[in-house]
Amino acid sequence: MIEKNQALQLFHDLVDDLGDPNFVWQLVALAASTGVAWLLARWWLRNHSTSAGRLRDASARLAFPLSGLVLVGATKLVLEHFIHINLFRLAIPLFASLVLVRGVVYVLRQAFPRAAWLATWERIIATLIWGGLALHILGLLPFVIEALERVSIPFGGLSGLNLWILLRATVTVFLTVVVALWVSGLIEARLMRLQGVDSNLRIVGVRVTKALLTVAAFVTGLSLVGIDMTAFSVFTGALGVGLGLGMQRIASNYVSGFVILLDHSIHLGDMIQVGADSGQVTKITTRYTVLKHPTGSEFIIPNESLITTVVQNQSYSDTRLRLGTTVGVAYDTDLELAMRLMREAALAQPRVLTDSAPRVFLTAFADSSINLELGFWIADPEEGKLNIVSDINLAIWQSFKEHGIQIPFPQREVRVLNDKSAENPE
């Protein structure tokens, strides 16, 4: 009842202040504090517009409410010796709630930068915080808490568990986990900028840090509420058995992901082929690896498949790759000229390596042509293989046309013997 009486007293004080001439000075002081806070926020944003992304985002959200809270609080301390400051007693909780709303949303956006559901959650969080503030000002918050405490929830060996404790635990664990994910995001940004450390080790460090911080945040959140973690021993044991029996493949993919990252068999940017799927490694997670094909298609390969099957890695020890194309020429062709033109067509492409010069081989005397195979090397298979082969084939075709070299095609001569229908027409 104390908070209710305080809220009613604040309401009566504000009504009484309306008839006080000094109320105008409260309005002027509050407007001046808010205006100065707005100007300080604008000045800060203007002078830090080129700062790093996280600092700029934090400033955009928190500069005004934080400066407003500080200035309004300082003005209250100065004016309380001269006039009534009941309006400031109401303004300070409003600014504090605005800081809390924007701070929570900022941390959520940093922890989940690509989450589409944040727009909805931002409104929900703001509604909950402003609703709690309204209940507190109106003096109804103690009654709501008392009603929630009366709803007991039996759960295992936990005694005294009620709806209010459960709500506090949910909010506390949510906030601690979000803060942990935000901190892990900061650590990830710092680790990924370390050029002297292997990329796989950096990814392992990020994954381990995120997992440890999440578990620590969950345990800390429950401990802050006063829930004894030993009461969850039976539940966690059953969960462990369930994970072992029903989620073996997920656990296997998880362990395989760490094995891949630690044994350096596959790196980001490698060109690999797993069965019929091939592409450049663009992402390695704890459960799967993403391959992007030059056509734009992406393959999601479970990490277990990369451990248990043969993987063709075109970039394991050397990014250089040999490609080839075969062309058939007529039997009366000047082979030395044709082979020289094919080599020149390959050397004209900037992606073809010159230290391993292209070579042409006579591979077969076929039925209709002499087959010549052009072999050449490239150092950037991630830029595509079909496009370079196509460009060289087109250059060979144009060069052969200019020098009168024919590319024959199979021809068949059909002779009809003993055509009786021609001898005995009806």
C-alpha positions in Angstrom: 0.0 0.0 0.0 3.0 2.3 0.4 3.5 2.5 -3.4 -0.1 3.1 -4.0 -0.2 6.0 -1.4 3.0 7.4 -3.0 1.4 7.3 -6.5 -1.8 8.9 -5.2 0.2 11.6 -3.4 2.2 12.3 -6.6 -1.1 12.7 -8.5 -2.5 15.1 -5.9 0.7 17.0 -5.8 0.6 17.5 -9.6 -3.0 18.7 -9.4 -2.1 21.1 -6.6 0.9 22.4 -8.6 -1.4 23.5 -11.4 -2.7 26.3 -9.3 0.8 27.3 -8.2 2.5 30.1 -10.1 5.8 28.3 -9.8 4.4 25.4 -11.9 5.3 27.5 -15.0 8.9 27.4 -13.9 8.7 23.6 -13.6 7.5 23.5 -17.2 10.2 25.9 -18.4 12.9 24.0 -16.6 11.7 20.7 -17.9 11.4 22.0 -21.5 14.9 23.6 -21.2 16.4 20.4 -19.9 14.8 18.4 -22.7 15.8 20.9 -25.4 19.4 21.0 -24.2 19.4 17.2 -24.2 18.1 17.1 -27.7 20.8 19.6 -28.8 23.5 17.6 -27.1 22.3 14.4 -28.8 22.4 16.2 -32.2 25.9 17.5 -31.5 27.1 14.1 -30.5 25.6 12.3 -33.6 27.0 15.0 -35.9 30.5 14.7 -34.5 30.5 10.9 -34.4 28.7 10.2 -37.7 31.9 8.6 -39.1 32.5 6.3 -36.0 32.3 2.5 -36.1 29.0 0.9 -36.8 28.2 -0.2 -33.2 29.1 3.1 -31.6 27.0 5.0 -34.2 24.0 2.8 -33.7 24.2 3.0 -29.9 24.5 6.8 -30.1 21.5 7.1 -32.4 19.3 5.2 -30.0 20.6 6.3 -26.6 22.1 9.8 -26.9 18.8 11.7 -26.4 17.2 9.6 -23.6 20.5 9.3 -21.6 21.4 13.0 -21.8 17.7 13.8 -21.0 17.8 11.6 -18.0 21.0 13.1 -16.7 20.0 16.7 -17.3 16.5 16.3 -15.9 17.9 14.6 -12.8 20.5 17.3 -12.3 17.9 20.1 -12.7 15.7 18.3 -10.2 18.5 18.3 -7.6 19.0 22.1 -8.1 15.4 23.2 -8.1 14.1 21.0 -5.3 15.5 23.6 -2.8 13.5 26.4 -4.3 10.2 25.1 -5.9 8.1 22.0 -6.1 9.6 19.4 -8.5 6.6 17.0 -8.8 6.7 17.2 -12.6 10.3 16.1 -12.5 9.4 13.1 -10.3 7.2 12.0 -13.2 9.6 12.9 -16.0 12.6 10.9 -14.6 10.8 7.5 -14.7 9.7 8.3 -18.2 13.2 9.0 -19.5 14.5 6.0 -17.6 11.9 3.8 -19.3 12.9 5.2 -22.7 16.5 4.4 -22.0 15.6 0.9 -21.0 13.4 0.3 -24.1 16.0 1.6 -26.5 18.9 -0.2 -24.8 17.1 -3.6 -24.8 16.2 -3.1 -28.5 19.7 -2.0 -29.4 21.2 -5.1 -27.7 18.7 -7.3 -29.5 19.6 -5.8 -32.9 23.3 -6.4 -32.2 22.7 -10.0 -31.1 20.4 -10.8 -34.0 21.4 -8.4 -36.8 19.3 -10.2 -39.6 16.2 -11.1 -37.6 13.0 -10.0 -39.2 11.0 -10.5 -36.0 12.7 -7.7 -34.2 10.2 -5.1 -35.5 7.4 -6.9 -33.7 9.5 -7.6 -30.5 10.4 -3.9 -30.4 6.8 -3.0 -30.0 6.2 -5.8 -27.5 9.1 -4.8 -25.3 8.1 -1.1 -25.4 4.5 -2.0 -24.4 5.7 -4.2 -21.5 8.1 -1.6 -20.1 5.6 1.3 -20.5 2.9 -0.9 -19.1 5.0 -1.7 -16.0 5.8 2.0 -15.5 2.1 2.9 -15.7 1.2 0.2 -13.1 4.0 1.5 -10.9 2.8 5.2 -11.2 -0.8 4.2 -10.6 0.1 2.1 -7.6 -1.3 -1.1 -9.1 2.0 -2.9 -9.5 2.1 -4.5 -5.9 -1.4 -5.9 -6.5 -0.4 -7.4 -9.8 2.7 -9.0 -8.2 0.6 -10.3 -5.3 -1.9 -11.9 -7.7 0.9 -13.6 -9.7 2.5 -14.9 -6.5 -0.7 -16.7 -5.5 -0.6 -18.9 -8.7 1.7 -21.7 -7.6 3.3 -24.0 -10.2 4.5 -27.5 -9.1 7.7 -28.5 -10.9 9.8 -31.5 -9.8 11.7 -30.8 -6.6 11.2 -27.0 -6.7 9.2 -25.6 -3.9 7.6 -22.2 -3.8 7.6 -21.8 -7.5 4.9 -19.4 -8.6 3.9 -17.4 -11.7 5.7 -14.3 -10.6 9.0 -16.2 -10.1 8.6 -17.9 -13.4 7.9 -14.5 -15.1 11.0 -13.0 -13.5 13.1 -16.0 -14.4 12.0 -15.8 -18.1 12.7 -12.0 -18.3 16.1 -12.4 -16.5 17.3 -15.3 -18.5 16.2 -13.6 -21.7 18.1 -10.5 -20.9 21.2 -12.3 -19.7 21.3 -14.5 -22.8 20.7 -11.5 -25.1 23.6 -9.6 -23.4 25.8 -12.8 -23.7 25.0 -13.0 -27.5 25.8 -9.3 -27.8 29.1 -9.7 -26.1 29.9 -12.8 -28.2 29.1 -10.6 -31.3 31.7 -8.1 -30.1 34.2 -10.9 -29.6 33.4 -12.3 -33.0 33.9 -9.0 -34.7 37.3 -8.7 -33.0 38.4 -12.2 -33.8 37.4 -12.1 -37.4 39.7 -9.0 -37.9 42.7 -10.9 -36.7 44.5 -11.6 -40.0 47.4 -13.4 -38.4 45.2 -16.2 -37.1 43.9 -19.0 -39.3 40.3 -18.5 -40.4 39.2 -21.9 -39.1 40.6 -21.2 -35.6 38.8 -17.9 -35.6 35.5 -19.6 -36.4 36.1 -22.2 -33.7 36.9 -19.5 -31.2 33.7 -17.7 -32.1 31.6 -20.9 -31.8 33.1 -21.9 -28.5 32.8 -18.4 -27.0 29.1 -18.1 -28.0 28.3 -21.5 -26.6 30.1 -20.9 -23.2 28.6 -17.4 -22.8 25.1 -18.6 -23.6 25.3 -21.4 -21.0 26.8 -19.1 -18.4 24.1 -16.5 -19.1 21.4 -19.1 -18.7 22.8 -20.4 -15.4 23.4 -16.9 -14.1 19.9 -15.7 -15.0 18.3 -18.6 -13.0 20.7 -18.0 -10.1 19.8 -14.3 -10.0 16.1 -15.2 -9.6 17.0 -17.6 -6.8 16.2 -20.9 -8.5 18.5 -23.8 -7.4 20.1 -25.4 -10.4 20.4 -28.8 -8.5 16.6 -29.2 -8.8 17.1 -29.6 -12.6 19.5 -32.5 -12.2 16.8 -35.1 -13.1 15.5 -33.1 -16.0 18.9 -32.4 -17.4 19.8 -36.1 -17.1 16.7 -37.1 -19.0 17.4 -34.5 -21.6 21.0 -35.8 -22.0 19.7 -39.3 -22.6 17.1 -38.0 -25.1 19.8 -36.1 -26.9 22.0 -39.1 -27.0 19.3 -41.4 -28.5 17.2 -39.1 -30.6 19.7 -36.5 -31.8 22.7 -38.6 -32.8 22.9 -37.2 -36.3 22.7 -33.6 -35.1 25.4 -34.3 -32.5 27.5 -36.0 -35.1 27.2 -33.0 -37.4 28.0 -30.7 -34.6 31.2 -32.6 -33.7 32.1 -33.0 -37.4 31.9 -29.2 -37.8 34.5 -28.7 -35.1 36.7 -31.5 -36.6 36.6 -29.8 -40.0 37.5 -26.4 -38.6 40.4 -27.8 -36.5 42.0 -30.2 -39.0 42.2 -27.5 -41.7 40.9 -29.8 -44.4 38.3 -27.3 -45.6 38.6 -23.5 -45.5 36.3 -20.6 -46.4 36.7 -19.9 -50.1 37.8 -23.5 -51.1 36.4 -25.0 -54.3 35.1 -28.5 -53.3 32.9 -31.2 -54.7 30.9 -33.7 -52.6 29.3 -36.3 -54.8 27.4 -34.4 -57.5 27.4 -31.1 -55.6 30.2 -28.7 -56.1 30.9 -25.0 -55.4 32.8 -22.6 -53.3 32.7 -22.8 -49.5 31.0 -19.7 -48.3 29.9 -20.7 -44.7 30.9 -23.3 -42.2 28.5 -23.7 -39.2 28.4 -26.2 -36.4 25.8 -28.3 -38.3 26.3 -27.7 -42.0 28.6 -26.2 -44.7 27.3 -24.0 -47.5 28.6 -24.4 -51.1 27.8 -21.8 -53.7 27.9 -23.0 -57.3 29.0 -20.6 -60.0 25.4 -20.6 -61.3 24.2 -19.1 -58.1 22.7 -22.2 -56.5 23.7 -23.0 -53.0 24.1 -26.5 -51.5 23.7 -27.1 -47.8 25.9 -30.1 -46.9 25.7 -31.8 -43.5 29.1 -31.7 -41.8 29.0 -35.5 -41.3 29.0 -36.0 -45.1 32.3 -34.1 -45.3 33.8 -36.4 -42.8 32.5 -39.8 -44.0 32.6 -39.3 -47.8 35.3 -38.5 -50.3 35.6 -34.7 -50.8 37.3 -33.3 -53.9 39.1 -30.1 -52.7 40.4 -28.1 -55.6 42.1 -25.6 -53.3 43.5 -27.8 -50.5 47.2 -27.3 -51.1 47.1 -25.3 -54.4 44.4 -23.2 -56.0 45.7 -23.9 -59.5 43.4 -26.1 -61.6 43.9 -27.8 -65.0 41.1 -27.6 -67.5 40.9 -28.9 -71.1 38.9 -28.9 -74.3 38.9 -31.3 -77.2 38.5 -30.3 -80.9 38.4 -32.5 -84.0 40.0 -31.4 -87.2 39.9 -32.8 -90.8 42.6 -35.3 -91.9 44.0 -32.9 -94.4 44.6 -30.2 -91.8 48.0 -28.7 -91.1 48.3 -30.0 -87.5 51.2 -27.8 -86.5 49.2 -24.7 -87.5 46.0 -26.0 -85.7 47.9 -26.8 -82.5 49.6 -23.3 -82.6 46.3 -21.6 -83.1 44.8 -23.5 -80.1 47.7 -22.5 -77.9 47.4 -18.8 -78.9 43.6 -18.9 -78.2 44.3 -20.1 -74.7 47.2 -17.6 -74.0 44.9 -14.7 -75.2 42.8 -15.2 -72.0 44.1 -13.3 -69.0 43.0 -16.0 -66.5 45.2 -18.7 -68.2 48.6 -19.1 -66.4 51.7 -18.6 -68.5 54.2 -20.2 -66.2 52.5 -23.6 -66.9 52.0 -22.9 -70.6 49.0 -24.4 -72.5 49.8 -27.6 -74.4 48.0 -29.4 -77.2 48.0 -33.2 -77.6 47.0 -35.4 -80.4 44.7 -37.8 -78.6 43.0 -40.0 -81.3 42.6 -40.7 -85.0 38.8 -40.9 -84.9 36.5 -42.0 -87.7 35.8 -38.5 -89.0 38.5 -36.3 -87.5 41.9 -36.1 -85.7 41.2 -35.2 -82.1 43.3 -32.5 -80.5 43.1 -31.8 -76.8 44.1 -28.4 -75.3 45.2 -28.3 -71.7 45.7 -25.2 -69.7 45.9 -24.0 -66.0 44.0 -21.4 -64.1 44.6 -20.1 -60.5 41.0 -18.8 -59.7 38.5 -21.7 -60.1 36.1 -19.8 -57.9 35.6 -17.4 -60.8 34.1 -20.2 -62.8 35.3 -23.0 -65.1 32.7 -23.2 -67.8 33.1 -19.5 -68.8 36.8 -19.7 -69.5 36.4 -23.0 -71.5 33.6 -21.3 -73.5 35.7 -18.2 -74.2 38.6 -20.4 -75.4 36.4 -22.6 -77.6 34.9 -19.5 -79.2 38.4 -18.1 -79.9 39.5 -21.4 -81.5 36.4 -21.5 -83.7 37.0 -17.9 -85.0 40.7 -18.6 -85.5 40.0 -21.8 -87.4 37.5 -20.0 -89.7 40.1 -17.3 -90.5 42.7 -19.9 -91.5 40.4 -22.2 -93.3 40.7 -25.1 -90.9 37.6 -27.4 -90.9 36.0 -29.0 -87.9 34.4 -32.1 -89.6 31.2 -33.8 -88.5 30.3 -37.4 -88.9 29.0 -38.3 -92.4 27.4 -41.6 -93.5 26.8 -42.9 -97.0 23.7 -45.1 -97.3 23.5 -47.4 -100.4 20.3 -49.4 -101.1 20.9 -52.7 -102.7 18.3 -55.0 -104.5 15.5 -52.4 -104.5 12.7 -54.7 -105.8 10.1 -52.0 -105.7 12.1 -50.0 -108.3 12.3 -53.0 -110.6 8.6 -54.0 -110.4 6.5 -50.9 -110.2 2.8 -51.5 -109.7 
